[in-house]
């Protein structure tokens, strides 16, 4: 694991050199959304590796920051395709995404819940047990329901005790398969981007397994990574 992480740190630093100037381009922006409480005041550039550092895991993700530090990880999500948990570097749960298939199979939805280290949004059920409420609902685009073929997914606010999703808070446009996506807010302002990795040396080549996640000021990097996990579930 240490050898894999050391190699990935080297690759991360190689492509992040010279990116600090870009990180200040949007420094004055400050979005106000329920998914922005963990947002930073500068642009965050993350390197995403579609592989778990745990050798025995069949699937997962490793996320490194521009300094080569481990930030997020996902282990063995292939074994539980209907539930994915995003963890921090120490293994603490940050977000849990649960898949729910809608009636008639026309639309698939994923509900996002805050993890153990976040602020728990809890309500008490009739049985007296504590039950978390979802932060939001993410729906995969369906062509017959959405005329914009460039939309990959939509993020909706979840109203308590209601199935009404209302209008989309965020939309994901582009192509996750090509690793070229943008997350737009309701005002069509870009809050996060998925990009292909471009190495500065000819000897280093990145495929679609290693890519870049750019999170603009005010948007929560953990939530942005959660969207990456859901896009991978939807389109991989």
C-alpha positions as a Markdown table, in Angstrom:
| # | Residue | x | y | z |
|---|---|---|---|---|
| 1 | Unk | 0.0 | 0.0 | 0.0 |
| 2 | Unk | 2.8 | 2.4 | 0.9 |
| 3 | Unk | 4.5 | 1.8 | -2.5 |
| 4 | Unk | 1.3 | 2.5 | -4.3 |
| 5 | Unk | 0.6 | 5.6 | -2.4 |
| 6 | Unk | 4.1 | 6.9 | -2.9 |
| 7 | Unk | 3.9 | 6.4 | -6.6 |
| 8 | Unk | 0.5 | 8.1 | -6.7 |
| 9 | Unk | 1.8 | 11.1 | -4.7 |
| 10 | Unk | 4.6 | 11.5 | -7.3 |
| 11 | Unk | 2.1 | 11.5 | -10.2 |
| 12 | Unk | -0.2 | 13.9 | -8.3 |
| 13 | Unk | 2.7 | 16.4 | -7.7 |
| 14 | Unk | 3.9 | 16.1 | -11.3 |
| 15 | Unk | 0.7 | 17.3 | -12.7 |
| 16 | Unk | -0.1 | 19.9 | -10.0 |
| 17 | Unk | 3.1 | 21.9 | -10.5 |
| 18 | Unk | 2.1 | 25.3 | -11.7 |
| 19 | Unk | -1.6 | 25.0 | -10.8 |
| 20 | Unk | -1.4 | 27.4 | -7.8 |
| 21 | Unk | -2.0 | 30.3 | -10.1 |
| 22 | Unk | -5.2 | 28.8 | -11.3 |
| 23 | Unk | -6.4 | 28.2 | -7.7 |
| 24 | Unk | -6.8 | 31.9 | -7.2 |
| 25 | Unk | -8.9 | 32.6 | -10.3 |
| 26 | Unk | -12.2 | 32.1 | -8.4 |
| 27 | Unk | -11.0 | 33.2 | -4.9 |
| 28 | Unk | -13.6 | 35.9 | -4.5 |
| 29 | Unk | -16.6 | 33.7 | -5.3 |
| 30 | Unk | -18.8 | 32.5 | -2.5 |
| 31 | Unk | -21.8 | 30.2 | -3.3 |
| 32 | Unk | -24.5 | 29.8 | -0.8 |
| 33 | Unk | -26.1 | 26.3 | -1.0 |
| 34 | Unk | -26.8 | 23.5 | 1.5 |
| 35 | Unk | -23.9 | 21.6 | -0.1 |
| 36 | Unk | -21.4 | 24.4 | 0.4 |
| 37 | Unk | -20.9 | 24.5 | 4.2 |
| 38 | Unk | -17.6 | 22.6 | 3.9 |
| 39 | Unk | -16.5 | 24.7 | 0.9 |
| 40 | Unk | -13.1 | 26.5 | 0.9 |
| 41 | Unk | -12.4 | 30.1 | -0.1 |
| 42 | Unk | -9.9 | 28.9 | -2.8 |
| 43 | Unk | -10.1 | 26.5 | -5.7 |
| 44 | Unk | -9.4 | 22.9 | -4.6 |
| 45 | Unk | -7.6 | 20.6 | -7.1 |
| 46 | Unk | -7.8 | 16.9 | -6.4 |
| 47 | Unk | -6.4 | 13.9 | -8.2 |
| 48 | Unk | -8.8 | 11.0 | -8.3 |
| 49 | Unk | -7.5 | 7.4 | -8.8 |
| 50 | Unk | -10.1 | 4.8 | -9.6 |
| 51 | Unk | -8.5 | 2.3 | -7.3 |
| 52 | Unk | -8.5 | 1.4 | -3.7 |
| 53 | Unk | -5.2 | 1.3 | -1.7 |
| 54 | Unk | -6.4 | -1.8 | 0.0 |
| 55 | Unk | -4.9 | -4.6 | -2.1 |
| 56 | Unk | -7.8 | -7.1 | -1.3 |
| 57 | Unk | -10.5 | -4.6 | -2.5 |
| 58 | Unk | -11.9 | -5.3 | -6.0 |
| 59 | Unk | -13.0 | -1.7 | -6.5 |
| 60 | Unk | -12.6 | 1.7 | -4.9 |
| 61 | Unk | -11.2 | 5.2 | -5.1 |
| 62 | Unk | -8.2 | 7.1 | -3.8 |
| 63 | Unk | -8.2 | 10.9 | -3.7 |
| 64 | Unk | -5.0 | 13.0 | -3.3 |
| 65 | Unk | -4.7 | 16.7 | -2.9 |
| 66 | Unk | -2.2 | 19.0 | -4.7 |
| 67 | Unk | 0.4 | 18.3 | -2.0 |
| 68 | Unk | 0.3 | 14.6 | -2.4 |
| 69 | Unk | -1.8 | 14.0 | 0.8 |
| 70 | Unk | -4.5 | 11.4 | 1.0 |
| 71 | Unk | -7.9 | 13.2 | 1.4 |
| 72 | Unk | -10.7 | 10.7 | 0.6 |
| 73 | Unk | -11.0 | 7.0 | 0.0 |
| 74 | Unk | -13.6 | 4.4 | -1.0 |
| 75 | Unk | -13.1 | 0.7 | -0.4 |
| 76 | Unk | -14.9 | -2.3 | -2.0 |
| 77 | Unk | -17.8 | -0.4 | -3.4 |
| 78 | Unk | -18.3 | -3.1 | -6.0 |
| 79 | Unk | -19.4 | -5.5 | -3.3 |
| 80 | Unk | -22.2 | -3.2 | -2.2 |
| 81 | Unk | -23.4 | -1.6 | -5.4 |
| 82 | Unk | -26.5 | -0.1 | -3.8 |
| 83 | Unk | -24.6 | 1.7 | -1.0 |
| 84 | Unk | -21.4 | 3.6 | -1.4 |
| 85 | Unk | -19.5 | 5.3 | 1.5 |
| 86 | Unk | -17.1 | 8.1 | 1.1 |
| 87 | Unk | -14.4 | 8.2 | 3.8 |
| 88 | Unk | -11.7 | 10.6 | 4.9 |
| 89 | Unk | -8.0 | 9.6 | 5.1 |
| 90 | Unk | -8.6 | 8.0 | 8.5 |
| 91 | Unk | -11.5 | 5.9 | 7.4 |
| 92 | Unk | -14.3 | 8.0 | 9.0 |
| 93 | Unk | -17.5 | 8.0 | 7.1 |
| 94 | Unk | -18.3 | 11.4 | 5.5 |
| 95 | Unk | -21.2 | 10.6 | 3.0 |
| 96 | Unk | -23.3 | 7.5 | 2.3 |
| 97 | Unk | -25.1 | 7.2 | -1.0 |
| 98 | Unk | -28.0 | 4.7 | -1.2 |
| 99 | Unk | -29.5 | 3.6 | -4.5 |
| 100 | Unk | -33.3 | 3.4 | -4.9 |
| 101 | Unk | -34.9 | 2.1 | -8.0 |
| 102 | Unk | -38.1 | 3.9 | -8.9 |
| 103 | Unk | -41.3 | 2.3 | -10.0 |
| 104 | Unk | -41.4 | 1.0 | -13.6 |
| 105 | Unk | -37.7 | 1.3 | -13.7 |
| 106 | Unk | -37.7 | 4.6 | -15.6 |
| 107 | Unk | -35.7 | 6.7 | -13.2 |
| 108 | Unk | -33.0 | 5.6 | -10.7 |
| 109 | Unk | -32.3 | 7.8 | -7.7 |
| 110 | Unk | -29.5 | 7.9 | -5.2 |
| 111 | Unk | -30.1 | 9.5 | -1.8 |
| 112 | Unk | -27.1 | 11.1 | 0.0 |
| 113 | Unk | -26.8 | 10.9 | 3.7 |
| 114 | Unk | -24.2 | 12.6 | 6.0 |
| 115 | Unk | -21.8 | 10.3 | 7.7 |
| 116 | Unk | -20.6 | 9.9 | 11.2 |
| 117 | Unk | -18.2 | 12.8 | 11.1 |
| 118 | Unk | -20.6 | 15.3 | 9.6 |
| 119 | Unk | -23.5 | 17.2 | 11.2 |
| 120 | Unk | -26.2 | 14.6 | 11.5 |
| 121 | Unk | -29.6 | 15.5 | 10.1 |
| 122 | Unk | -31.7 | 13.2 | 12.3 |
| 123 | Unk | -35.4 | 12.8 | 12.9 |
| 124 | Unk | -37.2 | 10.4 | 15.3 |
| 125 | Unk | -39.4 | 7.8 | 13.7 |
| 126 | Unk | -42.7 | 6.5 | 15.1 |
| 127 | Unk | -40.9 | 3.6 | 16.6 |
| 128 | Unk | -38.7 | 5.9 | 18.7 |
| 129 | Unk | -35.5 | 5.1 | 16.7 |
| 130 | Unk | -33.2 | 7.7 | 15.4 |
| 131 | Unk | -33.2 | 7.8 | 11.6 |
| 132 | Unk | -31.1 | 10.0 | 9.3 |
| 133 | Unk | -32.8 | 12.1 | 6.7 |
| 134 | Unk | -31.1 | 12.4 | 3.2 |
| 135 | Unk | -29.3 | 15.6 | 2.4 |
| 136 | Unk | -30.4 | 15.4 | -1.2 |
| 137 | Unk | -31.5 | 13.1 | -4.0 |
| 138 | Unk | -29.4 | 12.6 | -7.2 |
| 139 | Unk | -31.2 | 11.3 | -10.3 |
| 140 | Unk | -29.7 | 9.9 | -13.4 |
| 141 | Unk | -30.7 | 11.6 | -16.6 |
| 142 | Unk | -33.4 | 9.9 | -18.7 |
| 143 | Unk | -33.6 | 11.0 | -22.3 |
| 144 | Unk | -37.4 | 10.8 | -22.5 |
| 145 | Unk | -37.8 | 12.9 | -19.4 |
| 146 | Unk | -35.0 | 15.5 | -20.2 |
| 147 | Unk | -34.6 | 17.1 | -23.5 |
| 148 | Unk | -31.1 | 18.3 | -22.8 |
| 149 | Unk | -28.9 | 15.3 | -23.9 |
| 150 | Unk | -25.9 | 16.9 | -22.3 |
| 151 | Unk | -27.3 | 16.5 | -18.8 |
| 152 | Unk | -25.9 | 13.5 | -17.0 |
| 153 | Unk | -27.6 | 13.9 | -13.6 |
| 154 | Unk | -29.6 | 16.3 | -11.4 |
| 155 | Unk | -29.4 | 17.0 | -7.7 |
| 156 | Unk | -32.6 | 17.8 | -5.9 |
| 157 | Unk | -33.4 | 19.0 | -2.4 |
| 158 | Unk | -35.3 | 16.5 | -0.4 |
| 159 | Unk | -38.3 | 18.0 | 1.5 |
| 160 | Unk | -39.2 | 16.3 | 4.7 |
| 161 | Unk | -42.1 | 13.8 | 4.4 |
| 162 | Unk | -42.5 | 14.7 | 0.7 |
| 163 | Unk | -41.6 | 13.0 | -2.6 |
| 164 | Unk | -41.7 | 16.3 | -4.5 |
| 165 | Unk | -38.2 | 16.9 | -5.7 |
| 166 | Unk | -38.9 | 20.5 | -7.1 |
| 167 | Unk | -36.4 | 22.1 | -9.4 |
| 168 | Unk | -32.8 | 20.9 | -9.6 |
| 169 | Unk | -30.3 | 22.6 | -7.3 |
| 170 | Unk | -27.4 | 21.3 | -9.4 |
| 171 | Unk | -27.0 | 19.6 | -12.8 |
| 172 | Unk | -24.1 | 17.6 | -14.1 |
| 173 | Unk | -23.4 | 18.2 | -17.8 |
| 174 | Unk | -20.8 | 16.6 | -20.1 |
| 175 | Unk | -19.6 | 13.1 | -20.3 |
| 176 | Unk | -18.3 | 11.2 | -17.3 |
| 177 | Unk | -17.1 | 8.3 | -19.5 |
| 178 | Unk | -14.8 | 10.8 | -21.2 |
| 179 | Unk | -14.0 | 12.5 | -17.8 |
| 180 | Unk | -15.2 | 15.9 | -19.0 |
| 181 | Unk | -18.0 | 17.1 | -16.8 |
| 182 | Unk | -19.2 | 20.3 | -15.1 |
| 183 | Unk | -21.4 | 20.7 | -12.0 |
| 184 | Unk | -23.6 | 23.7 | -12.5 |
| 185 | Unk | -25.8 | 25.4 | -9.9 |
| 186 | Unk | -29.3 | 26.7 | -10.6 |
| 187 | Unk | -27.8 | 29.9 | -12.0 |
| 188 | Unk | -25.7 | 27.9 | -14.5 |
| 189 | Unk | -22.5 | 28.8 | -12.6 |
| 190 | Unk | -19.8 | 26.1 | -12.6 |
| 191 | Unk | -19.1 | 24.9 | -9.0 |
| 192 | Unk | -17.0 | 21.8 | -9.8 |
| 193 | Unk | -15.4 | 20.1 | -12.8 |
| 194 | Unk | -14.1 | 16.7 | -13.8 |
| 195 | Unk | -11.2 | 16.8 | -16.2 |
| 196 | Unk | -8.7 | 14.5 | -17.9 |
| 197 | Unk | -5.2 | 14.4 | -16.4 |
| 198 | Unk | -2.6 | 16.0 | -18.6 |
| 199 | Unk | 1.0 | 15.1 | -17.6 |
| 200 | Unk | 3.8 | 17.6 | -18.1 |
| 201 | Unk | 6.3 | 14.9 | -19.1 |
| 202 | Unk | 6.0 | 12.8 | -22.2 |
| 203 | Unk | 7.0 | 9.7 | -20.3 |
| 204 | Unk | 3.8 | 9.9 | -18.1 |
| 205 | Unk | 0.4 | 9.0 | -19.6 |
| 206 | Unk | -2.9 | 9.0 | -17.8 |
| 207 | Unk | -6.0 | 7.1 | -18.9 |
| 208 | Unk | -9.5 | 7.5 | -17.6 |
| 209 | Unk | -8.6 | 5.7 | -14.3 |
| 210 | Unk | -6.7 | 8.8 | -13.0 |
| 211 | Unk | -8.4 | 12.1 | -13.5 |
| 212 | Unk | -8.8 | 15.6 | -11.9 |
| 213 | Unk | -11.6 | 17.0 | -9.8 |
| 214 | Unk | -11.6 | 20.8 | -9.6 |
| 215 | Unk | -13.8 | 22.3 | -6.9 |
| 216 | Unk | -14.5 | 26.0 | -7.0 |
| 217 | Unk | -14.7 | 28.3 | -3.9 |
| 218 | Unk | -17.7 | 27.8 | -1.7 |
| 219 | Unk | -18.6 | 24.3 | -2.9 |
| 220 | Unk | -17.9 | 21.3 | -0.6 |
| 221 | Unk | -15.1 | 19.1 | -2.0 |
| 222 | Unk | -16.5 | 16.1 | -0.1 |
| 223 | Unk | -19.9 | 16.5 | -1.8 |
| 224 | Unk | -18.2 | 17.0 | -5.2 |
| 225 | Unk | -16.4 | 13.7 | -4.7 |
| 226 | Unk | -19.7 | 12.1 | -3.7 |
| 227 | Unk | -21.1 | 13.2 | -7.1 |
| 228 | Unk | -18.1 | 11.6 | -8.8 |
| 229 | Unk | -18.9 | 8.3 | -7.0 |
| 230 | Unk | -22.5 | 8.5 | -8.2 |
| 231 | Unk | -21.5 | 9.3 | -11.7 |
| 232 | Unk | -19.3 | 6.3 | -11.7 |
| 233 | Unk | -22.2 | 4.2 | -10.5 |
| 234 | Unk | -24.4 | 5.5 | -13.2 |
| 235 | Unk | -22.1 | 5.5 | -16.2 |
| 236 | Unk | -19.4 | 2.9 | -15.6 |
